[in-house]
Every structure is written in C-alpha cells, then in structure tokens.
Amino acid sequence: MPPHGPRRVGQTAAVNAYLWITVVSLAAWAWLLLGQGFFWRTDVRLPQRREPEAWPSVCVVVPARDEAAVLPDSLPSLLAQDYPGRAEVFLVDDGSTDGTGELARELSRRHGGLPLTVDSPGEPPAGWTGKLWAVRYGIGLARARGPEYLLLTDADIAHAPDSLRELVAAAETGGFDVVSQMARLRVASLWERLVVPAFVYFFAQLYPFRWIGRKGARTAAAAGGCVLLRAGMAEKARIPDAIRHAVIDDVALARAVKGAGGRVWLGLADRVDSVRPYPGLGDLWRMVSRSAYAQLRHNPLLLLGTVAGLALVYLVPPAAVVVGAAGGDAATALAGAAAWAVMAGTYLPMLRYYGQPLWLAPLLPFTAFLYLLMTVDSAVQHYRGRGAAWKGRTYSRPDAVPDEG
C-alpha cells in the first residue's frame, strides 16, 4: 500500500462529501430562485384599483403602549388622511406610563383632521397576548359606528395622505377581505442596514406575496402594521377573539380570514413607513428573538431543521468558496461561488427597495448567521422559562410573546 494511502482516501472522501453538500446548497438556491413564488422580487405593490362610486366608512384602530416617542411622527399622518368617505381614529392607550394618551389628544387638538377617540381598556385578562386585547377593545368602540372596514395600524406607522383611500380602493376593486402592506421599516443605522432589509427578505421567503393573493392558495400572512380588514369578515372570522393566543398575530389574522373563506392580499408599501428606530444590534436582536421560536411553534425538531436549513442555504456557499480555494478543490469553490452569487442576486431587489448600497448583498450570509443565533436564543429563553418582557409588562407564560407595536 502506498504511504499515507488511507489518509489520502479519507481526504478524498471528505472533499467529495463537501462538494456534494455544496451542490445541494446550489440546488436549493435554484429552487428558491424559480420555485418559491419569485419571493425575491419587490414588484408586489397595491394591485390595480379604481375609485368606488360610494366610499365605505372606515374606523382606524391604533393600539398604543408607551408610544410617546413615535406618536408625533405617526399620528398626525393618520389624522390628515384625505379620505372621501366617513372615517375616524380610535387610539387605545394600553396602560401607558409615558403620557401616550394625553399626547395623542394634544396632537389631535394641534393638527385637527379626522376625529380621534382615545380610551383605555385596562389590563388584559388571562389568555390574551400582546396588543390583541387593545385591538379587541378598539374594534368594540368602532363597531358602534357601524364601519364597513377597519384599518388596524400600529402606533409607529406613518401613512401618506392618500394611504387609506388607496387601501380601500384596492379592497373594493379586488374583492379582498384583507389588504395589508408591509410597512417600509426605518433603515438609518449600520445595524439597521444589515438586518432590516434581510428581515423583510426572509419574511417574503417564508410567505411569498404572490401566493398569498392567489385564489385558492393556502399561504396566508399579513403585516400587522397596516391591515385593512372588512368589518363583516372580522365578525365572521371572530377576530381578534379567535387568535387571542397568537404570538404572531398578523399571520394568525390572515389564516383566520382565509379559513373563513375570505381573500387576503399582502405586498410591499409605497405609502406606509415605520418610524420606530432600532439603532443598535441589541434592539434588533430583541425584536427578532421575541417571536422567532414561536414561529417554529416551540418545536425542537423544527428548530433543528431551521438551523440546519439556514446553515445549508446561507452558510455553506461562502464556506465552500474558502475551503475549496484553500484546498485546491476548484469544483467545490465554483459551486459555492455560484450559490453565493444566486443568493446575492436575489437580495439585490430588496436592497434597491430600501435604497441601500448593493455591496451589502454578499454580506447576506453574515446576516443569516445573526438570524440563526437570534432564533437559537429565542428557544433558549423559552426553555429557561423567563417569560417575555415587553414595554414593562411581563408575561408568565413563556410562549406569550407579543408582537412589536
């Protein structure tokens, strides 16, 4: 036997194994590119619409807890809606300690516009998570007005003056029971540039927007910051009571509507922006880890599968380039480079949508690694049984993690 024969055989086997893993990663990217609803495209905006002959009435429900810092940049935009029909705003002050309710009244006195009602529901009873108790209270106030539509929007969301009329026109024209827009999140700090566009990119990968709006499709999702909901469908689908335990309430809302036979549309926003800052990595980490494990239904097997999938799809390609180049394995390096190139190419449209430099695209594996760590941390916090803290409110159930808003 030649010297070092077994070692060479072992090295060859390892190289072949790594090459096959890289090829599987490349095949996964080929599927994501062509077979996952073209999730990477950013052209799913409000569908074609025309103005209705008679504009239906709308009540806007804004759950707010300790939102004094963002209200001056968001609430005036709601009050200033140029809507031809009857519309009014209900802001539900969910136990704020920073003067949110009084500030909202002052902004209304100062700016005028749509009528504003500010009220508080008291502490939520057992079994209600996040903002859903406040939403329920706000819908109850709104129902006294008999609206045809409800606009559920977060306190950090700023709307262009024609936002409401365009949402209603889209719902009326397309016959949708839910029209939701993924608000354009703030991108200003270094960490926001690295993490925020990827957040929307990953969401679209999980819930391709084209599939959501298709008749008969099972995929259902909404973006909680901006949800126009037909009032009749809210009653039929028992919203929000039917989803009161939901951690990710916007996705649960969309599923409830589809389950009740309704139609849902979700796309990227042109007229809706979040003004909430996430200046540091810690802020973004808490935003993601708050509900990441809940997205996996607190299932350890789904967690392991997600970690393995993220590693295979996002981490293997750059590692293959490095390992292949260092070991003189051109096939592995080329396969890794091809997968990395497809990955970066699919990320470019989202970077353009957010007005970010395109050189951030090759850094997506690094961002995906951060999301992997955030997801694992979310699971660790769950199993430590620490509960969930949100704006000064602690939930005894470890799975009762509220959405931001």
HUTA-V551177 format. One record per backbone hydrogen bond with DSSP energy under -0.5 kcal/mol. NH is the residue of the N-H (numbers start at 0). CO is the residue of the C=O. If there is no record, write none. Layout:
# HUTA-V551177
nh=NH co=CO
nh=NH co=CO
This chain:
# HUTA-V551177
nh=4 co=1
nh=7 co=3
nh=8 co=4
nh=9 co=5
nh=10 co=6
nh=11 co=7
nh=12 co=8
nh=13 co=9
nh=14 co=10
nh=15 co=11
nh=16 co=12
nh=17 co=13
nh=18 co=14
nh=19 co=15
nh=20 co=16
nh=21 co=17
nh=22 co=18
nh=23 co=19
nh=24 co=20
nh=25 co=21
nh=26 co=22
nh=27 co=23
nh=28 co=24
nh=29 co=25
nh=30 co=26
nh=31 co=27
nh=32 co=28
nh=33 co=29
nh=34 co=30
nh=35 co=31
nh=38 co=35
nh=40 co=37
nh=44 co=42
nh=49 co=168
nh=57 co=85
nh=58 co=148
nh=59 co=87
nh=60 co=58
nh=60 co=150
nh=61 co=59
nh=61 co=89
nh=62 co=60
nh=63 co=91
nh=69 co=66
nh=70 co=66
nh=71 co=67
nh=72 co=69
nh=73 co=69
nh=73 co=70
nh=74 co=70
nh=75 co=70
nh=76 co=73
nh=77 co=73
nh=77 co=74
nh=78 co=74
nh=79 co=75
nh=80 co=77
nh=81 co=160
nh=82 co=80
nh=87 co=57
nh=88 co=114
nh=89 co=59
nh=90 co=88
nh=90 co=116
nh=91 co=61
nh=91 co=89
nh=92 co=90
nh=92 co=118
nh=93 co=63
nh=93 co=91
nh=94 co=92
nh=102 co=98
nh=103 co=99
nh=104 co=100
nh=105 co=101
nh=106 co=102
nh=107 co=103
nh=108 co=104
nh=109 co=105
nh=110 co=106
nh=111 co=107
nh=113 co=78
nh=114 co=86
nh=116 co=88
nh=118 co=90
nh=127 co=124
nh=128 co=243
nh=131 co=128
nh=134 co=130
nh=135 co=131
nh=136 co=132
nh=137 co=133
nh=138 co=134
nh=139 co=135
nh=140 co=136
nh=141 co=137
nh=142 co=138
nh=143 co=139
nh=143 co=140
nh=144 co=141
nh=145 co=142
nh=146 co=141
nh=147 co=56
nh=148 co=56
nh=149 co=228
nh=150 co=58
nh=151 co=149
nh=151 co=226
nh=152 co=60
nh=152 co=150
nh=153 co=224
nh=154 co=62
nh=154 co=404
nh=156 co=153
nh=157 co=155
nh=157 co=272
nh=159 co=270
nh=162 co=159
nh=165 co=161
nh=166 co=162
nh=167 co=163
nh=168 co=164
nh=169 co=165
nh=170 co=166
nh=171 co=167
nh=172 co=168
nh=173 co=169
nh=174 co=170
nh=175 co=170
nh=176 co=262
nh=177 co=262
nh=178 co=227
nh=179 co=264
nh=180 co=225
nh=181 co=266
nh=182 co=180
nh=183 co=271
nh=184 co=182
nh=190 co=278
nh=192 co=188
nh=193 co=189
nh=194 co=190
nh=195 co=191
nh=196 co=191
nh=198 co=194
nh=199 co=195
nh=200 co=196
nh=201 co=197
nh=202 co=198
nh=203 co=199
nh=204 co=200
nh=205 co=201
nh=206 co=202
nh=210 co=207
nh=211 co=207
nh=212 co=208
nh=213 co=210
nh=216 co=213
nh=223 co=221
nh=225 co=222
nh=226 co=151
nh=227 co=178
nh=228 co=149
nh=228 co=226
nh=229 co=176
nh=230 co=147
nh=233 co=229
nh=234 co=230
nh=235 co=231
nh=236 co=232
nh=237 co=234
nh=238 co=233
nh=241 co=237
nh=242 co=239
nh=243 co=240
nh=245 co=242
nh=248 co=246
nh=251 co=247
nh=252 co=248
nh=253 co=249
nh=254 co=250
nh=255 co=251
nh=256 co=252
nh=257 co=253
nh=258 co=254
nh=259 co=255
nh=260 co=257
nh=261 co=256
nh=264 co=177
nh=266 co=179
nh=267 co=43
nh=268 co=181
nh=272 co=157
nh=273 co=183
nh=274 co=155
nh=283 co=279
nh=284 co=280
nh=285 co=281
nh=286 co=282
nh=287 co=283
nh=288 co=284
nh=289 co=285
nh=290 co=287
nh=291 co=287
nh=294 co=290
nh=295 co=291
nh=295 co=292
nh=296 co=293
nh=297 co=292
nh=298 co=295
nh=299 co=297
nh=302 co=298
nh=303 co=299
nh=304 co=300
nh=305 co=301
nh=306 co=302
nh=307 co=303
nh=308 co=304
nh=309 co=305
nh=310 co=306
nh=311 co=307
nh=312 co=308
nh=313 co=309
nh=314 co=309
nh=314 co=310
nh=315 co=310
nh=318 co=314
nh=319 co=315
nh=320 co=316
nh=321 co=317
nh=322 co=318
nh=323 co=319
nh=324 co=320
nh=325 co=321
nh=326 co=322
nh=327 co=323
nh=327 co=324
nh=328 co=323
nh=329 co=327
nh=332 co=328
nh=333 co=329
nh=334 co=330
nh=335 co=331
nh=336 co=332
nh=337 co=333
nh=338 co=334
nh=339 co=335
nh=340 co=336
nh=341 co=337
nh=342 co=338
nh=343 co=339
nh=344 co=340
nh=345 co=341
nh=346 co=342
nh=347 co=343
nh=348 co=344
nh=350 co=346
nh=351 co=347
nh=352 co=348
nh=353 co=349
nh=354 co=351
nh=355 co=350
nh=359 co=356
nh=360 co=357
nh=362 co=359
nh=363 co=360
nh=364 co=361
nh=365 co=362
nh=366 co=362
nh=367 co=363
nh=368 co=364
nh=369 co=365
nh=370 co=366
nh=371 co=367
nh=372 co=368
nh=373 co=369
nh=374 co=370
nh=375 co=371
nh=376 co=372
nh=377 co=373
nh=378 co=374
nh=379 co=375
nh=380 co=376
nh=381 co=377
nh=382 co=378
nh=383 co=379
nh=384 co=381
nh=385 co=380
nh=387 co=394
nh=389 co=392
nh=392 co=389
nh=394 co=387
nh=395 co=393
nh=399 co=396
nh=400 co=398
nh=401 co=399
